[in-house]
Amino acid sequence: MFEYQIYTLLNANYRIITMDLRGFGNSEETSTGYNYNQFATDLYCVIYELNLWNFDLLGFSMGGAIVTRYMKMYQGYGVSKLCLLDAAVPSYCKSYSNPYGQSIEETNKLIKLGLNDRPALNEYFGSIFFYNEQSNPFKEWFQNLNNSASGLGEMNSLVALRDENTFDDLKYINVPTGIFHGKEDKICPFGMAEIMNKNINNSKLYPFEKAGHGAFYEVKDKVNKSLIQFLNNTTRTF
Protein backbone atom coordinates (compact mmCIF):
# COMPACT_ATOMS: atom_id res chain seq x y z
CA MET A 1 0.00 0.00 0.00
CA PHE A 2 2.84 2.40 0.81
CA GLU A 3 5.24 1.36 -1.94
CA TYR A 4 5.34 4.94 -3.24
CA GLN A 5 6.57 6.13 0.16
CA ILE A 6 8.98 3.25 0.74
CA TYR A 7 10.93 3.90 -2.46
CA THR A 8 11.31 7.61 -1.66
CA LEU A 9 12.25 7.07 1.98
CA LEU A 10 14.84 4.43 1.11
CA ASN A 11 16.40 6.85 -1.36
CA ALA A 12 16.52 9.38 1.47
CA ASN A 13 18.58 6.83 3.47
CA TYR A 14 15.85 5.81 5.89
CA ARG A 15 15.49 2.26 7.12
CA ILE A 16 11.90 1.10 6.64
CA ILE A 17 10.02 -1.51 8.66
CA THR A 18 6.41 -2.24 7.73
CA MET A 19 3.96 -4.63 9.32
CA ASP A 20 0.57 -6.06 8.42
CA LEU A 21 -2.11 -5.94 11.09
CA ARG A 22 -3.53 -9.25 12.23
CA GLY A 23 -6.09 -10.38 9.69
CA PHE A 24 -4.62 -8.17 6.95
CA GLY A 25 -1.98 -8.64 4.26
CA ASN A 26 0.34 -11.52 5.06
CA SER A 27 -0.53 -11.67 8.76
CA GLU A 28 -2.59 -14.58 10.01
CA GLU A 29 -6.30 -14.35 10.64
CA THR A 30 -7.20 -14.73 14.30
CA SER A 31 -10.63 -15.29 15.79
CA THR A 32 -10.30 -12.35 18.21
CA GLY A 33 -8.16 -9.31 18.92
CA TYR A 34 -9.49 -6.74 16.46
CA ASN A 35 -9.52 -3.76 18.79
CA TYR A 36 -7.19 -0.82 19.34
CA ASN A 37 -5.67 -2.18 22.55
CA GLN A 38 -4.72 -5.50 20.96
CA PHE A 39 -3.49 -3.87 17.75
CA ALA A 40 -1.31 -1.54 19.85
CA THR A 41 0.00 -4.53 21.80
CA ASP A 42 0.79 -6.34 18.54
CA LEU A 43 2.74 -3.26 17.46
CA TYR A 44 4.64 -3.20 20.74
CA CYS A 45 5.53 -6.89 20.38
CA VAL A 46 7.07 -6.24 16.96
CA ILE A 47 8.97 -3.21 18.24
CA TYR A 48 10.24 -5.11 21.29
CA GLU A 49 11.20 -8.23 19.34
CA LEU A 50 13.20 -6.17 16.82
CA ASN A 51 14.78 -4.16 19.65
CA LEU A 52 13.81 -0.86 18.05
CA TRP A 53 14.58 2.48 19.68
CA ASN A 54 14.63 6.12 18.57
CA PHE A 55 12.41 5.46 15.56
CA ASP A 56 9.69 7.41 13.75
CA LEU A 57 6.24 5.82 13.84
CA LEU A 58 3.62 6.36 11.13
CA GLY A 59 -0.02 5.34 11.18
CA PHE A 60 -2.56 5.77 8.39
CA SER A 61 -6.36 5.86 8.82
CA MET A 62 -7.22 3.24 11.48
CA GLY A 63 -3.47 2.80 11.85
CA GLY A 64 -3.37 6.39 13.06
CA ALA A 65 -5.76 5.46 15.86
CA ILE A 66 -3.64 2.40 16.68
CA VAL A 67 -0.37 4.33 16.98
CA THR A 68 -2.19 6.93 19.08
CA ARG A 69 -3.34 4.17 21.43
CA TYR A 70 0.23 2.83 21.46
CA MET A 71 1.51 6.20 22.66
CA LYS A 72 -0.83 5.96 25.64
CA MET A 73 -0.52 2.27 26.49
CA TYR A 74 3.26 2.07 26.16
CA GLN A 75 4.18 5.67 26.98
CA GLY A 76 5.50 6.12 23.46
CA TYR A 77 8.17 3.45 24.01
CA GLY A 78 11.02 4.05 21.57
CA VAL A 79 9.24 6.67 19.48
CA SER A 80 11.12 9.86 18.58
CA LYS A 81 8.52 11.27 16.16
CA LEU A 82 4.93 10.40 15.31
CA CYS A 83 3.28 10.73 11.90
CA LEU A 84 -0.51 10.66 11.57
CA LEU A 85 -1.62 10.25 7.97
CA ASP A 86 -5.34 10.89 7.33
CA ALA A 87 -5.82 9.32 10.73
CA ALA A 88 -9.14 8.12 12.14
CA VAL A 89 -8.49 10.24 15.23
CA PRO A 90 -10.07 11.16 17.58
CA SER A 91 -12.81 8.83 16.29
CA TYR A 92 -14.11 7.46 13.02
CA CYS A 93 -17.72 8.12 13.95
CA LYS A 94 -19.18 11.36 15.26
CA SER A 95 -18.76 11.58 19.02
CA TYR A 96 -18.54 14.01 21.93
CA SER A 97 -15.01 14.86 20.76
CA ASN A 98 -15.56 14.81 17.02
CA PRO A 99 -18.41 16.43 15.08
CA TYR A 100 -16.76 15.60 11.74
CA GLY A 101 -16.83 11.79 11.64
CA GLN A 102 -19.21 9.36 10.00
CA SER A 103 -22.60 8.65 11.56
CA ILE A 104 -23.09 5.47 13.57
CA GLU A 105 -26.21 4.72 11.52
CA GLU A 106 -24.34 4.89 8.22
CA THR A 107 -21.50 2.81 9.62
CA ASN A 108 -23.98 0.16 10.75
CA LYS A 109 -25.28 0.03 7.18
CA LEU A 110 -21.75 -0.48 5.91
CA ILE A 111 -21.16 -3.27 8.43
CA LYS A 112 -24.36 -4.95 7.27
CA LEU A 113 -23.27 -4.58 3.65
CA GLY A 114 -19.86 -6.08 4.39
CA LEU A 115 -21.33 -9.06 6.19
CA ASN A 116 -23.37 -9.84 3.07
CA ASP A 117 -21.14 -8.61 0.22
CA ARG A 118 -17.67 -7.56 1.37
CA PRO A 119 -16.32 -6.82 -2.15
CA ALA A 120 -19.21 -4.36 -2.58
CA LEU A 121 -18.20 -2.70 0.69
CA ASN A 122 -14.62 -2.38 -0.54
CA GLU A 123 -15.83 -1.00 -3.85
CA TYR A 124 -17.80 1.65 -1.98
CA PHE A 125 -14.78 2.70 0.10
CA GLY A 126 -12.71 2.74 -3.07
CA SER A 127 -15.22 5.11 -4.67
CA ILE A 128 -14.78 7.74 -1.93
CA PHE A 129 -11.13 7.06 -1.07
CA PHE A 130 -9.62 9.48 -3.59
CA TYR A 131 -10.58 13.02 -4.51
CA ASN A 132 -9.16 12.67 -8.02
CA GLU A 133 -10.03 9.97 -10.54
CA GLN A 134 -7.43 7.20 -10.72
CA SER A 135 -6.60 4.84 -13.56
CA ASN A 136 -8.58 1.63 -13.88
CA PRO A 137 -5.48 -0.56 -13.34
CA PHE A 138 -4.69 1.31 -10.13
CA LYS A 139 -8.28 1.02 -8.88
CA GLU A 140 -8.24 -2.71 -9.60
CA TRP A 141 -4.94 -3.11 -7.75
CA PHE A 142 -6.28 -1.11 -4.81
CA GLN A 143 -9.50 -3.13 -4.71
CA ASN A 144 -7.50 -6.35 -4.66
CA LEU A 145 -5.50 -5.09 -1.68
CA ASN A 146 -8.73 -4.55 0.24
CA ASN A 147 -10.28 -7.84 -0.83
CA SER A 148 -7.16 -9.73 0.30
CA ALA A 149 -7.93 -8.91 3.94
CA SER A 150 -9.67 -11.58 5.98
CA GLY A 151 -13.39 -11.16 6.49
CA LEU A 152 -12.98 -11.37 10.26
CA GLY A 153 -10.19 -8.82 10.25
CA GLU A 154 -11.95 -6.28 8.08
CA MET A 155 -15.40 -6.48 9.58
CA ASN A 156 -14.31 -6.55 13.21
CA SER A 157 -11.98 -3.63 12.50
CA LEU A 158 -14.91 -1.67 11.12
CA VAL A 159 -16.77 -2.40 14.36
CA ALA A 160 -13.74 -1.08 16.28
CA LEU A 161 -13.72 2.04 14.13
CA ARG A 162 -17.39 2.55 14.96
CA ASP A 163 -17.07 2.03 18.71
CA GLU A 164 -13.63 3.27 19.79
CA ASN A 165 -12.41 6.75 20.61
CA THR A 166 -8.84 8.01 21.09
CA PHE A 167 -9.49 11.62 22.10
CA ASP A 168 -8.29 11.05 25.67
CA ASP A 169 -5.14 9.37 24.30
CA LEU A 170 -3.93 12.56 22.62
CA LYS A 171 -2.62 14.09 25.84
CA TYR A 172 -0.17 11.19 26.16
CA ILE A 173 1.61 12.11 22.92
CA ASN A 174 4.75 14.00 23.94
CA VAL A 175 6.94 13.71 20.84
CA PRO A 176 6.99 15.94 17.74
CA THR A 177 3.98 14.93 15.67
CA GLY A 178 3.30 15.53 11.99
CA ILE A 179 -0.36 15.51 10.93
CA PHE A 180 -0.69 14.87 7.19
CA HIS A 181 -4.24 15.17 5.89
CA GLY A 182 -6.10 15.61 2.62
CA LYS A 183 -8.48 18.57 2.75
CA GLU A 184 -11.10 16.69 0.71
CA ASP A 185 -11.03 13.51 2.82
CA LYS A 186 -14.53 12.00 2.83
CA ILE A 187 -13.68 9.14 5.19
CA CYS A 188 -11.82 11.08 7.90
CA PRO A 189 -12.84 14.71 7.27
CA PHE A 190 -10.19 17.42 7.53
CA GLY A 191 -11.79 18.85 10.67
CA MET A 192 -10.43 15.81 12.49
CA ALA A 193 -6.88 16.88 11.59
CA GLU A 194 -7.57 20.27 13.15
CA ILE A 195 -8.76 18.56 16.35
CA MET A 196 -5.53 16.54 16.44
CA ASN A 197 -3.43 19.62 15.86
CA LYS A 198 -5.20 21.49 18.66
CA ASN A 199 -4.93 18.69 21.19
CA ILE A 200 -1.46 17.25 20.51
CA ASN A 201 1.34 19.30 21.98
CA ASN A 202 4.25 19.98 19.63
CA SER A 203 2.29 19.01 16.51
CA LYS A 204 2.38 20.44 13.01
CA LEU A 205 -0.42 20.15 10.45
CA TYR A 206 0.38 19.51 6.79
CA PRO A 207 -2.82 20.08 4.75
CA PHE A 208 -3.02 18.87 1.16
CA GLU A 209 -5.31 20.62 -1.30
CA LYS A 210 -7.32 18.58 -3.82
CA ALA A 211 -6.56 15.33 -2.00
CA GLY A 212 -8.82 12.87 -0.22
CA HIS A 213 -8.23 9.98 2.16
CA GLY A 214 -5.68 8.58 -0.27
CA ALA A 215 -3.50 11.69 -0.24
CA PHE A 216 -0.44 9.46 0.14
CA TYR A 217 -0.99 8.40 -3.47
CA GLU A 218 -2.88 11.12 -5.31
CA VAL A 219 -0.51 13.90 -4.18
CA LYS A 220 2.34 11.56 -3.30
CA ASP A 221 5.12 13.97 -4.31
CA LYS A 222 3.81 16.62 -1.92
CA VAL A 223 3.14 14.09 0.85
CA ASN A 224 6.58 12.52 0.47
CA LYS A 225 8.31 15.91 0.45
CA SER A 226 6.46 17.01 3.58
CA LEU A 227 7.09 13.69 5.30
CA ILE A 228 10.84 13.83 4.67
CA GLN A 229 10.93 17.49 5.70
CA PHE A 230 9.27 16.58 8.98
CA LEU A 231 11.51 13.56 9.60
CA ASN A 232 14.67 15.52 8.81
CA ASN A 233 13.75 18.35 11.17
CA THR A 234 15.70 17.74 14.38
CA THR A 235 14.14 20.69 16.19
CA ARG A 236 11.78 19.50 18.94
CA THR A 237 9.50 22.54 18.79
CA PHE A 238 7.61 24.04 15.86
Secondary structure, 3 states (H helix, E strand, C coil): CCHHHHHHHHHCCCCCCCCCCCCCCCCCCCCCCCCHHHHHHHHHHHHHHCCCCCEEEEEECHHHHHHHHHHHHCCCCCEEEEEEECCCCCCCECECCECCCECHHHHHHHHHHHHHCHHHHHHHHHHHHCCCCCCHHHHHHHHHHHHCCCHHHHHHHHHHHHHCCCHHHHHHCCCCEEEEEECCCCCCCHHHHHHHHHHCCCEEEEEECCCCCCHHHHCHHHHHHHHHHHHHCCCCCC
